[in-house]
Amino acid sequence: MRIKEHPILGKPPEKRTIEFTCDGKTITGLEGEPIAMALEAAGILIHRYTKKHHQPRGVFCAIGRCTDCVMVVNGQPNVRTCITPLEEGMKVQTQYGVSAQEQ
């Protein structure tokens, strides 16, 4: 869900549409928006599975504090997607425990 117009702030500035991949699927998003928001706009709500009980997690706080939204981005695990800006060609993967490998 993206804000298209705000009653006080007005319309947000236009952003370029770019492509990135999530678990091998090509998705479009807006350059510079948080990765998590681009994923949510595409209907992807699960970002990781917990190490011990393999429970799904997604965006919770959306300010980078809780780490529920961490994913593997360009091979780097534990990236907080709610505060990481989206860039063209990023490779995003669901995180299983502490890596992209299902455990």
NUMI-628805 format. One line per field, with one value per atom (N, C-alpha, C, O): residue number from 1; x negated, y negated, z; chain; atom name; residue in one letter. Coordinates in Angstrom, 1 decimal. Atoms other than C-alpha are relative to their C-alpha. Example, Ala and Ser with C-alpha at 12.3 -4.5 7.8 and 13.67 -1.06 7.14 Angstrom:
% residues 2
drengu <- [1,1,1,1,2,2,2,2]
px <- [-0.9,-12.3,-0.9,-1.9,0.9,-13.7,0.8,0.3]
py <- [1.2,4.5,-1.2,-1.2,1.1,1.1,-1.1,-2.2]
pz <- [0.0,7.8,0.0,0.7,0.0,7.1,0.8,0.9]
keza <- [A,A,A,A,A,A,A,A]
kolmi <- [N,CA,C,O,N,CA,C,O]
koltor <- [A,A,A,A,S,S,S,S]
END
This chain:
% residues 103
drengu <- [1,1,1,1,2,2,2,2,3,3,3,3,4,4,4,4,5,5,5,5,6,6,6,6,7,7,7,7,8,8,8,8,9,9,9,9,10,10,10,10,11,11,11,11,12,12,12,12,13,13,13,13,14,14,14,14,15,15,15,15,16,16,16,16,17,17,17,17,18,18,18,18,19,19,19,19,20,20,20,20,21,21,21,21,22,22,22,22,23,23,23,23,24,24,24,24,25,25,25,25,26,26,26,26,27,27,27,27,28,28,28,28,29,29,29,29,30,30,30,30,31,31,31,31,32,32,32,32,33,33,33,33,34,34,34,34,35,35,35,35,36,36,36,36,37,37,37,37,38,38,38,38,39,39,39,39,40,40,40,40,41,41,41,41,42,42,42,42,43,43,43,43,44,44,44,44,45,45,45,45,46,46,46,46,47,47,47,47,48,48,48,48,49,49,49,49,50,50,50,50,51,51,51,51,52,52,52,52,53,53,53,53,54,54,54,54,55,55,55,55,56,56,56,56,57,57,57,57,58,58,58,58,59,59,59,59,60,60,60,60,61,61,61,61,62,62,62,62,63,63,63,63,64,64,64,64,65,65,65,65,66,66,66,66,67,67,67,67,68,68,68,68,69,69,69,69,70,70,70,70,71,71,71,71,72,72,72,72,73,73,73,73,74,74,74,74,75,75,75,75,76,76,76,76,77,77,77,77,78,78,78,78,79,79,79,79,80,80,80,80,81,81,81,81,82,82,82,82,83,83,83,83,84,84,84,84,85,85,85,85,86,86,86,86,87,87,87,87,88,88,88,88,89,89,89,89,90,90,90,90,91,91,91,91,92,92,92,92,93,93,93,93,94,94,94,94,95,95,95,95,96,96,96,96,97,97,97,97,98,98,98,98,99,99,99,99,100,100,100,100,101,101,101,101,102,102,102,102,103,103,103,103]
px <- [-0.8,0.0,-0.9,-1.8,0.8,-1.4,0.9,2.0,-0.8,-0.3,-0.1,-1.2,-0.1,0.9,0.2,-0.2,-0.2,2.0,0.3,1.0,-0.2,1.9,0.7,0.4,-0.8,4.4,-0.9,-0.5,0.8,1.6,-1.3,-1.6,1.3,-1.6,0.2,-0.7,-0.2,0.1,-0.5,-0.6,0.5,-1.2,-1.5,-2.3,1.5,-4.6,-0.6,0.0,0.7,-7.2,0.0,0.0,0.0,-7.2,-1.3,-2.4,1.2,-9.7,0.0,1.1,0.2,-11.1,0.4,0.0,-0.3,-9.7,-1.2,-1.7,1.1,-12.4,0.3,1.4,-0.2,-12.8,-1.0,-2.1,0.8,-14.2,0.5,1.6,-0.5,-13.9,0.2,-0.5,-0.3,-12.4,0.2,1.2,0.0,-13.1,0.1,0.8,0.0,-13.7,1.1,1.0,-1.1,-10.5,-0.3,-0.6,0.2,-10.8,1.2,2.3,-1.0,-8.9,-0.4,-1.6,0.3,-8.6,0.3,1.1,-0.1,-8.9,-0.4,-0.8,0.4,-9.6,-1.4,-1.6,1.3,-13.2,-0.1,0.5,0.2,-14.2,1.0,0.8,-1.0,-11.1,-0.6,-1.5,0.5,-11.8,0.3,1.4,-0.2,-12.2,1.3,2.1,-1.2,-9.5,1.3,2.3,-1.2,-7.0,0.3,1.4,-0.1,-7.7,0.5,1.4,-0.5,-7.2,1.5,2.2,-1.4,-3.9,0.9,2.0,-0.7,-2.7,0.2,1.2,-0.1,-3.4,0.7,0.8,-0.7,-1.5,-0.9,-0.4,1.0,-4.6,-0.1,-0.6,-0.1,-4.1,-1.0,-1.3,0.9,-6.4,-1.4,-1.8,1.4,-10.1,-1.0,-2.0,0.9,-11.6,0.7,1.9,-0.5,-11.1,-1.0,-2.2,0.9,-12.4,-0.8,-0.4,0.9,-15.3,0.5,0.4,-0.4,-13.9,1.3,1.4,-1.3,-10.2,0.5,1.6,-0.3,-10.2,1.3,2.1,-1.2,-7.4,-0.2,-1.3,0.2,-6.8,0.0,0.7,0.1,-7.6,0.0,-0.4,0.0,-7.1,-0.1,-0.7,0.1,-6.9,0.8,2.0,-0.7,-6.0,-0.1,0.9,0.1,-7.5,-0.1,0.3,0.3,-8.5,-0.9,-0.9,1.0,-11.2,-1.4,-2.3,1.3,-14.1,-0.4,-1.6,0.4,-14.0,0.2,-0.6,-0.4,-12.3,-0.7,-0.8,0.7,-14.2,0.9,0.4,-0.9,-11.1,0.0,0.3,0.0,-11.5,-1.3,-1.5,1.3,-15.1,0.1,0.9,0.0,-15.8,-1.5,-2.3,1.3,-18.9,0.1,0.9,0.0,-19.6,-1.4,-2.4,1.3,-22.3,-1.0,-2.2,0.9,-23.7,-0.3,-0.9,0.3,-23.9,1.3,2.3,-1.2,-21.6,0.2,-0.6,-0.3,-19.9,0.2,-0.1,-0.2,-19.1,1.4,2.4,-1.3,-16.3,0.7,0.4,-0.6,-14.0,0.9,1.3,-0.9,-11.7,-0.7,-0.1,0.7,-14.5,-1.1,-1.8,1.0,-16.7,0.7,1.6,-0.6,-16.0,-0.2,-1.2,0.0,-15.1,-0.9,-0.8,0.8,-17.6,0.2,0.6,-0.1,-17.5,-0.8,-2.0,0.7,-18.4,-0.3,-1.0,0.3,-18.5,0.6,1.6,-0.4,-18.3,0.4,-0.4,-0.6,-16.0,0.4,1.1,-0.4,-15.5,0.6,0.2,-0.5,-13.4,-1.1,-1.9,1.0,-15.5,0.5,1.6,-0.4,-15.3,-1.0,-2.2,0.9,-16.8,-1.0,-0.7,1.0,-20.1,-0.5,-1.5,0.5,-20.5,1.2,2.3,-1.0,-18.7,0.3,1.2,-0.2,-18.9,1.1,1.0,-1.1,-15.7,-0.6,-1.4,0.6,-16.6,0.9,0.6]
py <- [1.2,0.0,-1.2,-1.4,1.2,-3.3,-1.2,-1.2,1.2,-6.8,-0.8,-1.1,0.7,-8.5,-1.5,-2.3,1.4,-11.7,-0.1,0.7,0.2,-13.1,-1.3,-2.3,1.2,-15.7,-1.2,-2.4,1.2,-17.9,-0.1,-1.2,0.0,-16.9,-0.1,-0.4,0.0,-16.7,1.3,2.4,-1.2,-14.3,0.1,-0.8,-0.2,-12.7,-0.2,-0.1,0.1,-13.3,1.3,2.4,-1.1,-11.0,0.8,0.2,-0.8,-8.1,1.0,1.3,-0.9,-5.9,1.4,1.9,-1.5,-2.3,0.8,0.6,-0.9,0.3,1.4,1.7,-1.4,4.0,0.6,0.2,-0.7,6.3,1.4,1.7,-1.3,10.0,0.4,-0.1,-0.5,11.7,1.5,1.9,-1.5,15.5,0.4,1.3,-0.3,15.5,-0.6,-0.5,0.6,13.7,-1.5,-2.2,1.4,10.3,-0.8,-0.5,0.8,7.6,-1.5,-1.8,1.5,3.8,-0.7,-0.3,0.8,1.2,-1.4,-1.7,1.4,-2.5,-0.2,0.1,0.2,-3.5,-0.8,-1.9,0.8,-4.6,0.4,0.0,-0.4,-3.2,1.1,1.9,-1.2,-0.7,1.3,1.5,-1.3,2.8,0.7,1.2,-0.6,4.0,-0.6,0.2,0.6,1.5,0.5,0.7,-0.5,2.7,1.4,1.8,-1.4,6.3,0.0,0.8,0.1,5.4,-0.4,0.2,0.5,3.6,1.2,1.2,-1.2,6.9,1.2,2.2,-1.1,9.0,0.9,2.0,-0.9,10.5,-0.6,-1.6,0.4,10.3,0.7,0.3,-0.8,13.0,-0.3,-0.1,0.3,12.0,1.0,1.2,-1.0,14.6,1.0,0.9,-1.0,17.7,0.1,0.1,-0.1,18.0,1.2,2.3,-1.2,20.3,1.1,2.3,-1.1,22.3,0.7,1.9,-0.6,22.8,-0.2,0.2,0.2,21.8,-0.7,-0.4,0.8,19.3,-1.2,-1.8,1.1,16.7,-1.4,-1.6,1.4,13.0,-0.9,-0.6,1.1,9.8,-1.3,-1.4,1.3,6.1,-0.1,0.3,0.2,5.3,-1.5,-2.2,1.4,2.0,-1.0,-2.2,0.9,0.5,-1.1,-2.1,1.0,-1.6,0.5,-0.2,-0.6,0.8,0.5,0.8,-0.4,1.8,1.5,2.1,-1.3,5.2,1.1,2.2,-1.0,7.1,1.1,2.1,-1.0,9.1,0.0,1.0,0.2,7.8,0.4,0.2,-0.2,9.0,1.1,2.0,-0.9,10.7,0.1,-0.7,0.0,11.7,-0.9,-0.7,1.0,8.8,0.0,-0.3,-0.1,9.2,0.9,0.6,-1.0,12.2,-0.3,0.5,0.4,10.3,0.3,-0.3,-0.3,11.8,-1.1,-2.0,0.9,9.8,-1.5,-2.3,1.4,6.7,-0.4,0.3,0.5,4.7,-0.7,-1.8,0.4,4.3,-1.2,-1.9,1.1,1.7,-1.3,-2.4,1.3,-0.9,0.0,-1.0,-0.1,0.2,-0.4,0.2,0.5,-1.8,1.1,1.7,-0.9,0.2,-0.5,-1.7,0.3,0.2,0.9,2.1,-0.8,1.4,1.3,1.2,-1.3,5.1,0.7,1.7,-0.7,6.0,1.4,1.7,-1.4,9.7,0.2,0.2,-0.1,10.2,1.5,2.0,-1.4,13.7,0.1,-0.6,-0.3,15.0,0.5,1.3,-0.5,15.6,1.1,1.0,-1.2,19.0,0.0,0.4,0.1,18.6,-1.1,-2.3,1.0,16.9,-0.1,-0.8,0.0,17.5,0.1,0.1,-0.2,17.9,1.5,1.8,-1.4,21.7,0.5,0.3,-0.5,23.4,1.1,2.0,-1.0,25.4,1.0,1.8]
pz <- [0.0,0.0,0.0,0.8,0.1,-1.0,0.1,-0.2,-0.2,-0.1,-1.4,-1.9,1.3,-3.3,0.1,-0.7,-0.4,-1.7,1.5,2.0,-1.4,1.8,0.2,-0.5,-0.2,3.1,0.4,0.1,-0.5,4.6,-0.9,-1.3,0.8,2.6,-1.5,-2.2,1.4,-0.8,-0.6,0.0,0.8,-3.5,0.2,0.2,-0.1,-3.0,-1.3,-2.3,1.3,-5.6,-0.8,-0.2,0.9,-8.6,0.2,0.3,0.0,-8.4,-1.2,-1.7,1.1,-11.1,0.4,1.4,-0.2,-11.4,-0.4,-1.5,0.2,-11.2,0.2,0.8,-0.2,-11.2,0.9,1.0,-0.9,-8.6,0.1,-0.4,-0.2,-7.7,1.4,2.3,-1.3,-4.7,-0.1,-0.8,0.1,-4.4,-1.5,-1.8,1.4,-8.2,-0.8,-2.0,0.7,-9.1,-0.3,0.7,0.3,-10.9,0.4,0.2,-0.5,-9.2,-0.3,-0.4,0.2,-9.8,1.3,2.1,-1.2,-7.1,-0.4,-1.5,0.3,-6.8,0.6,1.8,-0.4,-6.6,1.3,1.4,-1.2,-3.1,1.1,2.3,-1.0,-1.3,0.8,0.3,-0.7,1.5,-0.7,-1.2,0.6,0.2,0.5,-0.3,-0.6,2.6,-0.6,-0.8,0.6,1.1,-1.4,-1.8,1.4,-2.5,0.1,-0.8,-0.2,-1.3,0.4,-0.2,-0.4,0.4,-1.1,-1.3,1.2,-2.7,-1.0,-1.7,0.9,-4.6,0.7,0.1,-0.7,-2.0,0.8,1.2,-0.8,-0.3,1.4,1.6,-1.3,3.4,1.0,2.0,-0.8,4.8,-0.5,-1.7,0.3,4.9,0.5,0.0,-0.6,7.1,0.8,1.1,-0.9,9.2,1.1,1.0,-1.2,12.8,0.0,-0.6,-0.1,13.5,0.7,0.3,-0.9,16.3,-0.4,-0.5,0.2,15.5,-1.5,-1.8,1.5,11.7,-0.2,-1.1,0.1,12.3,-1.0,-1.0,0.9,9.6,0.7,1.7,-0.5,10.2,-1.2,-2.3,1.0,8.3,0.7,1.8,-0.6,8.9,1.3,1.3,-1.3,12.5,0.4,0.5,-0.5,13.7,-1.2,-1.1,1.2,10.2,0.3,-0.5,-0.2,11.8,0.3,0.8,-0.1,11.9,1.4,1.6,-1.4,15.6,0.3,1.0,-0.4,15.8,-0.7,-0.2,0.9,13.0,-0.5,-1.0,0.6,12.0,-1.5,-2.1,1.4,8.5,-0.7,-1.9,0.6,7.9,-1.1,-1.0,1.2,4.6,-0.5,0.0,0.6,2.6,-1.3,-2.2,1.1,0.2,-0.7,0.0,0.7,-2.5,0.7,0.8,-0.7,-0.5,1.4,2.1,-1.4,2.8,0.9,0.7,-0.8,5.5,1.1,1.3,-1.1,8.3,-0.4,0.4,0.4,6.2,0.4,0.0,-0.4,7.7,-1.2,-1.5,1.2,4.7,0.2,-0.8,-0.2,6.3,0.0,-0.2,0.0,6.3,-1.1,-1.2,1.1,3.3,-1.3,-1.7,1.3,0.1,-1.1,-1.3,1.2,-3.0,-1.1,-1.4,1.2,-5.9,-1.1,-0.9,1.2,-9.4,0.0,0.4,0.1,-9.8,1.3,1.3,-1.3,-6.1,0.0,-0.6,-0.1,-5.3,1.5,2.3,-1.3,-2.3,0.2,-0.7,-0.2,-0.7,1.4,2.4,-1.3,2.2,0.8,0.4,-0.9,5.2,0.9,1.5,-0.9,7.0,1.1,0.9,-1.1,10.4,-0.2,-0.1,0.1,9.8,-1.5,-1.7,1.4,6.0,-1.0,-0.6,1.0,2.7,-0.3,-1.1,0.1,3.0,0.9,2.1,-0.8,4.2,0.9,0.4,-0.9,7.3,0.5,1.3]
keza <- [A,A,A,A,A,A,A,A,A,A,A,A,A,A,A,A,A,A,A,A,A,A,A,A,A,A,A,A,A,A,A,A,A,A,A,A,A,A,A,A,A,A,A,A,A,A,A,A,A,A,A,A,A,A,A,A,A,A,A,A,A,A,A,A,A,A,A,A,A,A,A,A,A,A,A,A,A,A,A,A,A,A,A,A,A,A,A,A,A,A,A,A,A,A,A,A,A,A,A,A,A,A,A,A,A,A,A,A,A,A,A,A,A,A,A,A,A,A,A,A,A,A,A,A,A,A,A,A,A,A,A,A,A,A,A,A,A,A,A,A,A,A,A,A,A,A,A,A,A,A,A,A,A,A,A,A,A,A,A,A,A,A,A,A,A,A,A,A,A,A,A,A,A,A,A,A,A,A,A,A,A,A,A,A,A,A,A,A,A,A,A,A,A,A,A,A,A,A,A,A,A,A,A,A,A,A,A,A,A,A,A,A,A,A,A,A,A,A,A,A,A,A,A,A,A,A,A,A,A,A,A,A,A,A,A,A,A,A,A,A,A,A,A,A,A,A,A,A,A,A,A,A,A,A,A,A,A,A,A,A,A,A,A,A,A,A,A,A,A,A,A,A,A,A,A,A,A,A,A,A,A,A,A,A,A,A,A,A,A,A,A,A,A,A,A,A,A,A,A,A,A,A,A,A,A,A,A,A,A,A,A,A,A,A,A,A,A,A,A,A,A,A,A,A,A,A,A,A,A,A,A,A,A,A,A,A,A,A,A,A,A,A,A,A,A,A,A,A,A,A,A,A,A,A,A,A,A,A,A,A,A,A,A,A,A,A,A,A,A,A,A,A,A,A,A,A,A,A,A,A,A,A,A,A,A,A,A,A,A,A,A,A,A,A,A,A,A,A,A,A,A,A,A,A,A,A,A,A,A,A,A,A]
kolmi <- [N,CA,C,O,N,CA,C,O,N,CA,C,O,N,CA,C,O,N,CA,C,O,N,CA,C,O,N,CA,C,O,N,CA,C,O,N,CA,C,O,N,CA,C,O,N,CA,C,O,N,CA,C,O,N,CA,C,O,N,CA,C,O,N,CA,C,O,N,CA,C,O,N,CA,C,O,N,CA,C,O,N,CA,C,O,N,CA,C,O,N,CA,C,O,N,CA,C,O,N,CA,C,O,N,CA,C,O,N,CA,C,O,N,CA,C,O,N,CA,C,O,N,CA,C,O,N,CA,C,O,N,CA,C,O,N,CA,C,O,N,CA,C,O,N,CA,C,O,N,CA,C,O,N,CA,C,O,N,CA,C,O,N,CA,C,O,N,CA,C,O,N,CA,C,O,N,CA,C,O,N,CA,C,O,N,CA,C,O,N,CA,C,O,N,CA,C,O,N,CA,C,O,N,CA,C,O,N,CA,C,O,N,CA,C,O,N,CA,C,O,N,CA,C,O,N,CA,C,O,N,CA,C,O,N,CA,C,O,N,CA,C,O,N,CA,C,O,N,CA,C,O,N,CA,C,O,N,CA,C,O,N,CA,C,O,N,CA,C,O,N,CA,C,O,N,CA,C,O,N,CA,C,O,N,CA,C,O,N,CA,C,O,N,CA,C,O,N,CA,C,O,N,CA,C,O,N,CA,C,O,N,CA,C,O,N,CA,C,O,N,CA,C,O,N,CA,C,O,N,CA,C,O,N,CA,C,O,N,CA,C,O,N,CA,C,O,N,CA,C,O,N,CA,C,O,N,CA,C,O,N,CA,C,O,N,CA,C,O,N,CA,C,O,N,CA,C,O,N,CA,C,O,N,CA,C,O,N,CA,C,O,N,CA,C,O,N,CA,C,O,N,CA,C,O,N,CA,C,O,N,CA,C,O,N,CA,C,O,N,CA,C,O,N,CA,C,O,N,CA,C,O,N,CA,C,O,N,CA,C,O,N,CA,C,O,N,CA,C,O,N,CA,C,O,N,CA,C,O,N,CA,C,O]
koltor <- [M,M,M,M,R,R,R,R,I,I,I,I,K,K,K,K,E,E,E,E,H,H,H,H,P,P,P,P,I,I,I,I,L,L,L,L,G,G,G,G,K,K,K,K,P,P,P,P,P,P,P,P,E,E,E,E,K,K,K,K,R,R,R,R,T,T,T,T,I,I,I,I,E,E,E,E,F,F,F,F,T,T,T,T,C,C,C,C,D,D,D,D,G,G,G,G,K,K,K,K,T,T,T,T,I,I,I,I,T,T,T,T,G,G,G,G,L,L,L,L,E,E,E,E,G,G,G,G,E,E,E,E,P,P,P,P,I,I,I,I,A,A,A,A,M,M,M,M,A,A,A,A,L,L,L,L,E,E,E,E,A,A,A,A,A,A,A,A,G,G,G,G,I,I,I,I,L,L,L,L,I,I,I,I,H,H,H,H,R,R,R,R,Y,Y,Y,Y,T,T,T,T,K,K,K,K,K,K,K,K,H,H,H,H,H,H,H,H,Q,Q,Q,Q,P,P,P,P,R,R,R,R,G,G,G,G,V,V,V,V,F,F,F,F,C,C,C,C,A,A,A,A,I,I,I,I,G,G,G,G,R,R,R,R,C,C,C,C,T,T,T,T,D,D,D,D,C,C,C,C,V,V,V,V,M,M,M,M,V,V,V,V,V,V,V,V,N,N,N,N,G,G,G,G,Q,Q,Q,Q,P,P,P,P,N,N,N,N,V,V,V,V,R,R,R,R,T,T,T,T,C,C,C,C,I,I,I,I,T,T,T,T,P,P,P,P,L,L,L,L,E,E,E,E,E,E,E,E,G,G,G,G,M,M,M,M,K,K,K,K,V,V,V,V,Q,Q,Q,Q,T,T,T,T,Q,Q,Q,Q,Y,Y,Y,Y,G,G,G,G,V,V,V,V,S,S,S,S,A,A,A,A,Q,Q,Q,Q,E,E,E,E,Q,Q,Q,Q]
END
